[in-house]
Amino acid sequence: MMNDLNTIQRKPTDYRNEYKPVWCTGCGDYAVLKSFTRAFAKLNIPNERIAVVSGIGCSSRLPGYLDTYGFNTLHGRALPIAQGLKAARPDLTVLACGGDGDCFAIGTGHFPHAIRRNPDITYVVMDNSIYGLTKGQASPTTSRAFKEQKGLIGVEEPPVNPAYFAFSMGAPFVARTHAGNMAELSDLIAQGIQYPGFAFIHCLSVCVTYQGRGFQEEIDRHVHATPANYNPGDERAVFDLLRSDPFAMGVLYKKPLDEAAFDGNRDVPVE
């Protein structure tokens, strides 16, 4: 029976359940949800072989709309749960997802430890640079200019650079795209799933309620592909790009596949 199931070519809609998302009309999370299902269909992964783990926030509702295993955890705790799940069930395709606040505020302590352990999971962070669920406060990735423009309440420190943070901590696969480019996002998610190690995908997104409907157009004006001669395996080039260009899209760093990923069999604590 399992062999018969594996020969079925699944469609993106086969990975959706009957529940209708409650996100605001125009929210970038719709595109991310659709990109997840497109990536699953591209790889033709059986539904029962997928688990998606999230934290708390608007974006963390995503597993509830998928016809796969899902786990909506505590705020900022998606990564330790995802690591534990992969350790217990290495046969599953495990993904974690969340927002910029979930990952880079309360959950940021788990991020470097997940990277150094290098589990075979894919982590997609939907970064709209705002706390949307709690009514529009500044997040760790909110720029100072945007804070001043919108009069947001929040910290005044410089914003976190997610892709550079991941690379500097040793993440073996780092990519960046935006919710307005579902073709690229779904392809990057598929690449992350296929990469045998920790894959981090930074997805610029929008909150139409607290940023306005012109924010996606603003993103569109700035984003661009990496240079034609860019080598994502050249660490010096990667460092220079990540430090200087926050709008380069695509695979930004990819370590050669000569180091084995965490196989789930080591008896170690999960931070």
C-alpha positions in Angstrom: 0.0 0.0 0.0 2.8 2.4 0.9 4.5 1.8 -2.5 1.2 2.6 -4.2 0.9 5.9 -2.2 4.5 6.9 -3.2 3.6 6.5 -6.9 0.8 9.1 -6.7 1.7 12.5 -8.0 0.4 14.9 -5.5 -0.9 18.4 -6.2 -0.3 21.5 -3.9 -4.0 21.4 -2.9 -3.5 17.9 -1.6 -1.5 19.3 1.3 -4.3 21.7 2.4 -7.0 20.8 4.9 -10.5 22.2 5.1 -9.7 25.1 7.5 -9.7 28.6 6.1 -6.9 30.9 7.2 -7.8 33.8 9.4 -5.0 36.1 8.2 -5.9 39.6 7.0 -6.6 40.0 3.3 -3.2 40.7 1.6 -1.1 39.2 4.4 2.2 37.7 3.1 1.5 34.5 5.1 -1.0 33.3 2.4 1.9 33.2 -0.1 4.1 31.3 2.3 1.4 28.7 2.9 0.9 28.2 -0.8 4.7 28.0 -1.3 4.9 25.2 1.4 2.3 23.2 -0.5 4.0 23.8 -3.8 7.4 22.6 -2.4 5.8 19.5 -1.0 4.1 18.7 -4.3 7.3 19.3 -6.2 9.1 16.7 -4.1 5.9 14.5 -4.0 6.3 13.9 -0.2 3.5 11.8 1.3 1.4 13.9 3.7 2.1 11.5 6.6 5.8 12.0 6.1 5.7 15.7 6.8 5.7 17.6 10.1 5.6 21.4 10.4 6.3 23.0 13.8 5.6 26.6 14.7 5.8 29.0 17.6 3.3 31.8 18.4 2.2 34.7 16.2 0.2 35.3 13.0 2.7 33.3 10.9 2.7 30.4 13.4 -0.9 29.5 12.5 0.5 28.0 9.3 0.6 24.3 10.4 -3.1 24.5 11.2 -3.9 24.9 7.5 -1.9 21.9 6.3 -3.0 18.3 5.9 0.2 17.1 7.5 1.5 16.6 11.0 1.6 19.9 12.8 2.7 21.2 16.2 1.9 24.8 17.4 4.2 25.2 20.3 5.0 27.9 22.8 6.3 31.3 21.8 9.8 31.0 20.5 10.1 27.2 21.0 9.6 25.9 17.5 13.3 24.9 17.0 13.8 22.7 20.1 10.5 20.9 19.4 11.4 20.4 15.8 14.8 19.0 16.8 13.3 16.6 19.2 10.8 15.5 16.6 13.5 14.9 14.1 15.5 12.9 16.6 12.6 10.7 17.5 11.3 10.3 14.0 14.2 10.7 11.5 12.0 9.3 8.8 9.9 12.5 8.8 10.5 15.6 6.7 10.5 18.2 9.5 10.1 22.0 9.0 9.9 24.8 11.5 8.3 28.2 10.8 7.6 31.4 12.6 7.9 35.1 12.5 10.7 37.6 13.2 9.6 38.1 16.8 9.2 34.4 17.5 12.7 33.6 16.1 14.8 36.7 16.9 13.3 37.8 20.2 12.1 35.2 22.7 13.3 32.3 20.5 16.7 33.6 19.6 18.6 31.6 22.2 17.6 28.4 20.4 18.8 29.6 17.0 22.6 29.2 17.3 22.3 25.9 19.2 20.1 24.4 16.4 22.6 25.6 13.8 25.6 24.1 15.6 23.8 20.8 16.1 22.9 20.8 12.4 19.7 18.8 12.4 18.2 17.9 9.0 15.3 20.4 9.3 14.2 23.4 7.3 13.5 26.7 9.2 11.4 29.3 7.4 11.2 32.7 9.1 8.5 35.0 7.8 9.9 38.5 8.6 7.5 41.4 8.3 9.5 43.4 10.8 6.6 43.9 13.2 4.6 42.2 15.9 1.3 42.0 14.0 -0.7 39.7 16.4 -0.1 42.1 19.4 -1.1 45.2 17.4 1.9 46.6 15.7 4.9 46.9 18.0 8.5 47.1 16.6 10.2 43.7 16.3 14.0 42.9 16.4 14.1 43.3 12.6 12.3 46.7 12.4 14.5 49.4 10.9 15.0 52.7 12.7 13.6 54.6 9.7 10.4 52.6 9.8 10.0 53.1 13.6 10.3 56.8 13.2 8.0 56.9 10.2 5.2 54.9 11.9 5.8 56.0 15.5 6.1 52.4 16.6 6.7 51.5 20.2 9.7 49.3 20.7 13.4 49.0 21.2 15.7 51.6 19.5 18.7 49.3 18.8 19.8 48.5 15.2 17.8 45.7 13.6 19.0 42.1 13.5 20.3 40.9 10.1 18.8 37.4 9.9 20.7 35.9 7.0 24.1 37.3 8.3 23.2 36.1 11.8 22.6 32.6 10.5 25.7 32.5 8.4 27.9 33.9 11.3 26.6 31.1 13.5 27.6 28.5 11.0 24.4 27.6 9.2 25.3 25.4 6.3 22.4 26.6 4.1 21.2 30.2 4.1 18.7 31.6 1.6 16.6 34.7 1.3 13.5 35.7 -0.7 10.2 37.5 -0.2 6.5 36.5 -0.1 5.8 38.3 -3.4 7.9 35.7 -5.3 6.2 32.4 -4.6 8.1 30.6 -7.4 11.4 31.4 -5.8 10.1 30.8 -2.3 8.7 27.3 -3.1 11.9 26.4 -4.9 14.0 27.5 -1.9 11.9 25.5 0.5 12.3 22.4 -1.7 16.0 23.0 -1.8 16.1 23.4 1.9 14.2 20.1 2.4 16.6 18.3 0.1 19.7 19.7 1.8 21.0 17.2 4.4 21.4 19.6 7.3 20.0 22.7 8.9 18.5 25.0 6.2 17.5 28.6 7.0 15.2 30.5 4.7 14.6 34.2 5.5 11.4 35.3 3.8 10.6 39.1 3.7 6.9 39.5 4.2 4.3 42.2 4.7 1.7 43.1 7.3 -0.9 45.0 5.4 -2.7 46.1 8.6 0.2 47.9 10.3 2.5 48.6 7.3 0.0 49.5 4.7 -0.7 47.9 1.3 2.3 49.7 -0.4 4.9 47.8 1.6 5.1 44.9 -0.8 5.7 47.4 -3.7 8.5 48.9 -1.5 10.0 45.4 -1.2 9.7 44.8 -4.9 11.6 48.0 -5.7 14.6 47.0 -3.7 15.0 43.2 -4.1 17.2 41.7 -6.8 19.0 38.4 -7.6 22.5 37.8 -6.5 25.2 38.7 -9.1 25.6 36.4 -12.0 29.1 35.4 -10.9 28.2 35.0 -7.2 29.4 31.8 -5.6 27.4 30.7 -2.6 30.2 28.4 -1.6 32.8 31.2 -1.3 32.6 32.2 2.3 34.5 35.5 1.7 32.0 36.5 -1.0 29.1 35.4 1.2 30.4 37.5 4.1 30.8 40.6 2.0 27.3 40.2 0.4 25.5 39.6 3.7 27.1 42.5 5.4 26.4 45.0 2.6 23.3 43.9 0.7 20.1 43.1 2.6 18.0 42.7 -0.6 19.9 40.1 -2.5 17.6 37.1 -3.1 18.3 33.4 -3.6 20.7 30.9 -2.1 23.2 33.0 -0.2 25.3 30.3 1.3 25.5 26.6 0.7 28.2 24.5 2.4 29.5 21.5 0.4 27.8 18.3 1.2 30.8 16.7 2.7 29.7 16.9 6.4 27.0 14.6 7.6 23.8 16.1 9.2 22.7 15.2 12.7 21.3 11.7 12.4 19.0 11.8 15.4 21.0 9.2 17.3 23.2 11.2 19.6 22.3 11.3 23.3 22.5 15.1 23.8 20.2 17.7 25.3 18.2 20.0 23.0 18.5 23.7 24.0 
